[in-house]
Amino acid sequence: MANSSWFVEKQLLLARIRLPWMREKVERGMDAWRSTFPADAAAGKPYEQAHRGADGNNWLCTAVPEGAGMRLYTLMWWNRKGQVDAVQVVPDGRAFHFYGHLFSQYRARVTRTRDLVFNLHQFFKYNHQLKAMHLPYKHSGRWAVAGVVPEGLVLGTVNGPHLISCKTFIPRDQLNRRKAALHDKLLAHQGDRLPPSHSADLEGLHEEE
């Protein structure tokens, strides 16, 4: 029940409501953090915070300085039957829902550490900017999506009008040569949305889970 679509939608709504409050907290902390670095050293260096909300949900925030402002990436997560699930709020378009299964795969394929919260933290620390691409086929009856992150590829499906649910993580070093080269090309693409021209090259990835 706790992993049903309506529950995740409810969590996403809560995350969107809480986001301005979280951004204000991060900005206050970041102002103090910036003062400890020369301006050129702080530029592009991520600033991280972790919070626990009064509603019992947990937050991870990564802010990247951009001139006098910042680019903020936020993840709200919660415990679910011995696993952790999370939603990443994005400025526009569908938010990302990460199943606990993805963090379990990250543990098995990258960290080799059993601590679930540690794996979630590590994943978001290095992969907070997810660039997504819709694929021209369905997986389990839903339109497939591939996401590029620095450490590899994230696979998921469109889950209603507000969410992309991500269940699989494939490290870059486990991709074949052609897909690894494509990963690097797409990772270098500017912006959060990937060009659809490469979507056919990623067909069949879900069968490799």
C-alpha positions as CSV (number, residue, x, y, z in Angstrom):
1,M,0.0,0.0,0.0
2,A,2.8,2.4,1.0
3,N,4.3,2.1,-2.5
4,S,1.1,2.6,-4.4
5,S,0.8,5.4,-6.9
6,W,-1.6,7.4,-4.8
7,F,0.8,7.4,-1.9
8,V,3.7,8.5,-4.0
9,E,1.5,11.3,-5.5
10,K,0.7,12.4,-2.0
11,Q,4.4,12.5,-1.1
12,L,5.1,14.5,-4.2
13,L,2.4,17.0,-3.4
14,L,3.9,17.3,0.1
15,A,7.4,17.8,-1.3
16,R,6.2,20.6,-3.6
17,I,4.5,22.3,-0.7
18,R,7.6,22.1,1.5
19,L,10.1,23.0,-1.2
20,P,10.1,26.8,-0.7
21,W,10.7,26.3,3.0
22,M,13.6,23.9,2.2
23,R,15.1,26.3,-0.3
24,E,15.1,29.1,2.2
25,K,16.9,26.9,4.7
26,V,19.5,25.9,2.1
27,E,20.1,29.5,1.0
28,R,20.7,30.6,4.6
29,G,23.3,27.8,5.1
30,M,24.8,28.4,1.7
31,D,25.5,32.1,2.4
32,A,27.5,31.1,5.4
33,W,29.2,28.4,3.5
34,R,30.2,30.7,0.6
35,S,31.9,33.1,3.1
36,T,34.4,30.3,3.9
37,F,35.6,30.0,0.3
38,P,37.3,32.4,-2.1
39,A,34.8,33.3,-4.9
40,D,36.6,31.3,-7.5
41,A,36.9,28.2,-5.3
42,A,33.2,28.2,-4.4
43,A,32.1,28.4,-8.0
44,G,30.7,25.1,-9.1
45,K,31.5,23.4,-5.8
46,P,28.3,21.5,-4.5
47,Y,27.0,22.4,-1.1
48,E,25.0,19.7,0.7
49,Q,22.5,19.6,3.5
50,A,20.3,16.9,5.1
51,H,17.2,17.7,7.0
52,R,14.3,15.9,8.7
53,G,10.9,17.5,8.3
54,A,8.3,17.8,11.0
55,D,6.1,15.4,9.0
56,G,8.7,12.6,9.4
57,N,10.1,12.7,5.9
58,N,13.8,13.3,5.2
59,W,15.4,15.6,2.8
60,L,18.7,15.7,0.9
61,C,19.6,19.0,-0.8
62,T,22.5,19.7,-3.1
63,A,23.1,23.3,-4.2
64,V,25.5,24.3,-7.0
65,P,26.6,28.0,-7.1
66,E,25.7,29.8,-10.2
67,G,27.0,33.4,-10.1
68,A,25.2,35.1,-7.2
69,G,22.5,32.4,-7.2
70,M,22.4,28.7,-7.1
71,R,20.9,25.6,-8.8
72,L,19.1,23.5,-6.2
73,Y,18.5,19.7,-6.4
74,T,16.2,18.2,-3.7
75,L,15.3,14.7,-2.7
76,M,12.6,13.8,-0.2
77,W,12.8,10.2,1.1
78,W,11.1,7.9,3.5
79,N,11.4,4.4,5.0
80,R,9.2,1.7,3.4
81,K,9.2,-1.9,4.8
82,G,12.9,-2.2,5.3
83,Q,13.7,-0.1,2.2
84,V,13.8,3.6,1.3
85,D,11.8,5.4,-1.5
86,A,12.3,8.9,-2.6
87,V,11.0,11.7,-4.9
88,Q,13.1,14.3,-6.6
89,V,11.3,17.5,-7.3
90,V,12.1,19.2,-10.6
91,P,11.3,22.8,-11.6
92,D,9.0,21.7,-14.4
93,G,7.8,18.5,-16.0
94,R,7.4,15.1,-14.2
95,A,9.2,14.5,-10.9
96,F,11.4,11.4,-10.4
97,H,10.3,8.7,-8.0
98,F,13.1,6.3,-7.0
99,Y,12.1,2.8,-5.8
100,G,14.0,1.2,-3.0
101,H,15.0,-1.4,-5.6
102,L,17.1,1.1,-7.4
103,F,19.1,1.9,-4.2
104,S,19.5,-1.8,-3.6
105,Q,21.0,-2.2,-7.1
106,Y,23.3,0.8,-6.4
107,R,24.5,-1.0,-3.3
108,A,25.1,-4.3,-5.2
109,R,26.7,-2.7,-8.2
110,V,28.6,0.3,-6.7
111,T,29.0,0.8,-3.0
112,R,28.9,-2.9,-1.7
113,T,27.6,-1.4,1.6
114,R,24.5,-2.7,3.2
115,D,23.4,0.6,4.9
116,L,20.3,1.7,2.9
117,V,20.5,5.3,3.9
118,F,24.2,5.5,3.1
119,N,23.5,4.1,-0.4
120,L,20.7,6.7,-1.0
121,H,23.0,9.5,0.2
122,Q,25.9,8.3,-2.1
123,F,23.6,8.0,-5.1
124,F,22.2,11.5,-4.7
125,K,25.6,13.0,-3.9
126,Y,27.1,11.9,-7.2
127,N,23.9,11.7,-9.4
128,H,21.6,14.6,-8.3
129,Q,21.4,15.9,-11.9
130,L,19.3,13.3,-13.8
131,K,18.8,14.0,-17.5
132,A,15.8,12.1,-18.8
133,M,14.8,10.8,-22.3
134,H,11.5,9.2,-23.3
135,L,12.0,6.0,-25.2
136,P,9.8,4.9,-28.2
137,Y,8.5,1.6,-26.6
138,K,6.7,0.4,-23.5
139,H,8.0,-1.6,-20.5
140,S,5.4,-3.4,-18.4
141,G,2.6,-1.6,-20.2
142,R,4.1,1.9,-19.5
143,W,6.2,4.2,-21.7
144,A,9.8,3.6,-21.0
145,V,12.3,6.3,-19.9
146,A,16.1,6.4,-19.7
147,G,18.0,8.8,-17.5
148,V,21.7,9.7,-17.7
149,V,23.6,10.4,-14.5
150,P,27.4,10.7,-14.1
151,E,27.8,7.1,-12.8
152,G,25.6,5.4,-15.3
153,L,22.0,5.0,-16.6
154,V,18.7,5.0,-14.7
155,L,15.8,3.2,-16.2
156,G,12.1,3.8,-15.4
157,T,8.6,4.3,-16.8
158,V,6.1,7.1,-17.1
159,N,3.8,6.8,-14.1
160,G,0.8,9.1,-14.6
161,P,0.9,12.8,-15.4
162,H,3.3,13.9,-12.6
163,L,5.8,11.1,-12.1
164,I,8.6,9.1,-13.7
165,S,9.2,6.0,-11.6
166,C,12.8,4.8,-11.7
167,K,13.6,1.2,-10.7
168,T,16.9,0.3,-12.3
169,F,20.5,1.6,-12.2
170,I,23.2,0.3,-14.5
171,P,26.8,1.6,-13.9
172,R,28.6,3.0,-16.8
173,D,31.3,0.2,-16.6
174,Q,28.6,-2.4,-17.0
175,L,27.3,-0.9,-20.3
176,N,28.6,-2.3,-23.6
177,R,31.0,-0.1,-25.6
178,R,28.4,1.4,-27.8
179,K,26.1,2.4,-25.0
180,A,28.9,3.6,-22.8
181,A,30.0,5.9,-25.6
182,L,26.4,7.1,-26.0
183,H,26.2,7.7,-22.2
184,D,29.2,9.9,-22.3
185,K,27.9,11.9,-25.3
186,L,24.5,12.4,-23.6
187,L,26.1,13.3,-20.2
188,A,27.9,16.2,-21.9
189,H,24.6,17.5,-23.4
190,Q,23.7,20.9,-21.9
191,G,20.5,21.1,-20.0
192,D,18.3,18.5,-18.2
193,R,16.3,17.3,-21.2
194,L,18.1,14.9,-23.6
195,P,17.6,15.1,-27.4
196,P,15.1,12.5,-28.6
197,S,17.3,11.6,-31.6
198,H,19.2,9.0,-29.6
199,S,16.3,7.3,-28.0
200,A,16.3,4.3,-30.4
201,D,19.9,3.6,-29.5
202,L,18.8,2.8,-25.9
203,E,16.1,0.3,-26.8
204,G,16.3,-3.0,-25.1
205,L,18.0,-1.7,-21.9
206,H,15.1,-2.8,-19.7
207,E,15.7,-6.4,-20.8
208,E,19.3,-6.1,-19.4
209,E,18.2,-5.4,-15.8
